[in-house]
Amino acid sequence: MNIDSIISEAQSVASEFGLRLRIIDITDNIVDLRLYLDVELFIQVYANQLKDKLNLNLIFKNRRLCGYDSEGGRTHIHPIDEPESHIFTDKKIDIKEFTAKALKLLEEREML
């Protein structure tokens, strides 16, 4: 994982799903960006290449609805029904897969 590949993937996902991409912060080793579905509804992507960290969170009104965090080979999920809990998993997902799952959850809950 490197910062350029994260940004490239986010740009591709934004284009494919019709989302607006905004880079919040970027350095040589980290990127913090958002894929907006609406003003208060977005996917937050935070990556740190030194820590092999990728955090993906669906945010609504400044609260995490669900998420996926990975750092140094350890991965956990924040499920939509209990976004503060941690369920450890071996499965890694990318921005596109998380976005597709987030959109499906929003449709199922009639939030889109």
N, C-alpha and C positions, 0 to 999 in steps of 0.2 A: 504494500500500500504506500502510495506517495501522494502528496498534495495535488499535483497536477492531474493524476488519474481520478481522484475524488471529485475535483471540479469538473473534469470532463464528463464523468458519469452523471453528476448532478445536472449539467447542461443538457445531456441527452435525455434524462428522465423528465426534466422540465418541458422539453420540446415534445416528447412522446405523450405526456399526460396533460399538456396544456396548462402548466403551472408557471408561476413567476419566480425566478431565481434571484435571490439577493445574498451577496456575500457580506457577512457581518464583520468578520475579522480574518486576516490571513497573514501568516509569517512564513519563514522558511520551513517550519515543522508542523504548523497547525492550520486548520481552516475551520471556520464556524460559518455555516450558511443556512439559509431557509428556502424551502420550496413552498410558496404560498398557494393555498387553495382559495383563501379569503383573507381579509384583513386580520381577523383574530384566529384563523385556522391555518396551521402550517406544519410542515415537517422540518424539524431542527436536525441538522447534520453537524456533528462535531468530530473532527479527526485529528489525531496527533500521531504522526508517523514515527516519532522516537519511542513512544509507548505502545505502538501497534494498537492504537485505540480508535474505535469507531462507535459513536453513540448516535442512535437514530430514535427520535421521539416525535410522536404526534401531539401537537400542542393546540389547545383551544382555550381562549381567554386566559392566557398565561399559566395554564395548568396542563401537566402531562396527562394525556388520555391513555397512552400505552407507549411502550418503548422497547428498545433492543440495545444493549450495551456490550461491548467487547473490548477487553484490554489484556494485552500480553497472553493471549490464548485462553482466557477465561471469559465465558459468555453467559449473559443472563437476560431474561425477558421480564418486562414490566407489563403484565396482562391488563387488558382494558377494564376488567371488572375490579382489579386491585392494583392500580398503577404504582403504588408505593412498595409492593412486594417484589421479591426477586426469585425467579424460577431459573435455575441453572440449566444450561443446555450445551450440547456439543455442536449444534448446528449454527453455522455462520450464514448470514444473509447480506445481500448488498443493498444499495440504495433503491434500485429498481424493484426488487422483491418486497422490501419494506413498504415502499410507496403503494404498490399494488394491493398489499394486505391492508394497509391503512385505508385506502379508498374503499375497499370492500367492506371493512368494518363500519365506515361512515355511512355507506349506502344501506347496510343492514339495519343500522340504528336510525335511519332516515334523517341523517344530519347533512346530507348533500342534496 
